[in-house]
Amino acid sequence: MNDKFKAIVLNQSGEKFTREVKTLDKSFFKTGEVLIKVDYSGLNYKDALILNNGAKLVKEYPHIPGVDFSGKVIESGNSNFKSGDNVVVTGCRVGEIYPGGFSQIAKVKSEFLIKIPKEISNKNAMTLGTAGFTSLLCAFAIKAREELLLGEKVKDVLVTGASGGVGSIAVMILSKLGYNVSAVTGKKDQSDYLKTLGAKHVLDRKDFEGEPRVLGKGLWDGVVDTVGGSILANAISQTKHSGIVAACGNAANIKLNTTVMPFIIRGVKLWGIDSVTISKQRREFVWSQVSSLVDFKLLEKNVKVVNLEELLNIFPEMLNSKTSGRILVDLNK
Ligand SMILES: NC(=O)c1ccc[n+]([C@@H]2O[C@H](COP(=O)([O-])OP(=O)(O)OC[C@H]3O[C@@H](n4cnc5c(N)ncnc54)[C@H](OP(=O)(O)O)[C@@H]3O)[C@@H](O)[C@H]2O)c1
């Protein structure tokens, strides 16, 4: 193997923050025992924040960002992984405090790695990536209502930030589970795509941005919220009795201004989702469910593939809500 590889490197010196594609060698890696040839990484909202200014998540520079990747093991200091294994990493603070996936070579701790099920290609593993993994966690949270209510079925669900990575995959998975999905988006031109993913109704984001009623009309058995702020507050106030709201994102706002009334009058449950530090056992379970719940053919239509140089131009668009679907980084491109 050639010891040199290309990666995006972030640097900070005083007020000056830089990002550039550089050629590195393996001495860059200070931790980890499994070396991986990265095939694909993905652009997630958190990556865009980190590429912008480190987002107070990066503690040491120079740093390689990229919170998820898929690839092939090339050297392993752990007996659970051998050369040639196809593996995926999401979260585990890779790309934040550990070097990440915007790199042709990565080196990580073995406990971060999940073997990709045989029926899923390395490209498809990143078509999901952190976004799809998080969507699955949200979908399982909503489905849990059926167990909590002893078999009463979930019918109507709402997805906010629906054209984004997490949102669009959530729309597809929830409709595959048989639910009536209403998709909230600020992008009218994504309406047809959201319908092909399975959305029954597409709703205008503006209708969720006003001051919420203390208790609105109960419309949703479950909500996947990727944006926070007043949109989440409106969704909570419109949730039916014993509904579950899975809150995973803050693309609009980190604040949540609500009242206790939906919780104490309707028994609404606000279920926080963290995809980063959950156990390896749960990560393996989620990946084992992918082939029965994900239609990659549908997702492919809204996947854009870029190289490292193109990534540096496209990430600001994500911060301005100008992107949709998944953006994959091809490390061989
Ligand atoms: N908890 C976790 O473990 C976890 C894991 C992954 C992601 N996340 C979070 O989930 C969120 C979505 O991530 P992503 O990768 O899917 O990002 P993304 O692809 O950029 O999607 C975010 C979507 O939110 C909507 N949006 C953006 N800015 C907005 C604004 N100012 N007001 C209202 N809506 C806005 C847009 O959808 P529309 O135009 O369709 O409305 C956008 O496409 C992020 O906050 C991310 O940090 C959390």
The ligand as a Gaussian input file, in Angstrom:
#p B3LYP/6-31G(d) Opt

LIG

0 1
 N      -29.089000      13.170000      17.419000
 C      -28.281000      12.582000      16.565000
 O      -27.624000      11.585000      16.863000
 C      -28.200000      13.123000      15.172000
 C      -27.701000      12.355000      14.119000
 C      -27.716000      12.882000      12.813000
 C      -28.180000      14.186000      12.609000
 N      -28.605000      14.907000      13.672000
 C      -29.138000      16.266000      13.496000
 O      -30.293000      16.162000      12.678000
 C      -30.446000      17.351000      11.908000
 C      -30.564000      16.983000      10.431000
 O      -29.325000      16.457000       9.976000
 P      -29.092000      16.154000       8.432000
 O      -27.736000      15.591000       8.303000
 O      -30.291000      15.462000       7.908000
 O      -29.077000      17.666000       7.855000
 P      -29.632000      18.222000       6.459000
 O      -29.470000      17.204000       5.384000
 O      -29.027000      19.562000       6.301000
 O      -31.199000      18.365000       6.731000
 C      -31.722000      19.362000       7.585000
 C      -33.069000      19.811000       7.004000
 O      -33.694000      20.669000       7.972000
 C      -34.410000      21.691000       7.312000
 N      -33.859000      22.987000       7.748000
 C      -32.599000      23.455000       7.540000
 N      -32.463000      24.682000       8.069000
 C      -33.652000      24.992000       8.626000
 C      -34.142000      26.133000       9.316000
 N      -33.377000      27.196000       9.564000
 N      -35.421000      26.117000       9.740000
 C      -36.197000      25.036000       9.521000
 N      -35.791000      23.926000       8.861000
 C      -34.538000      23.920000       8.427000
 C      -34.222000      21.473000       5.821000
 O      -35.299000      20.637000       5.377000
 P      -36.593000      21.203000       4.589000
 O      -36.086000      22.228000       3.626000
 O      -37.155000      19.980000       3.947000
 O      -37.500000      21.812000       5.617000
 C      -32.943000      20.667000       5.759000
 O      -32.862000      19.909000       4.576000
 C      -29.223000      18.222000      12.233000
 O      -29.558000      19.149000      13.237000
 C      -28.216000      17.218000      12.767000
 O      -27.269000      17.809000      13.628000
 C      -28.614000      14.411000      14.933000

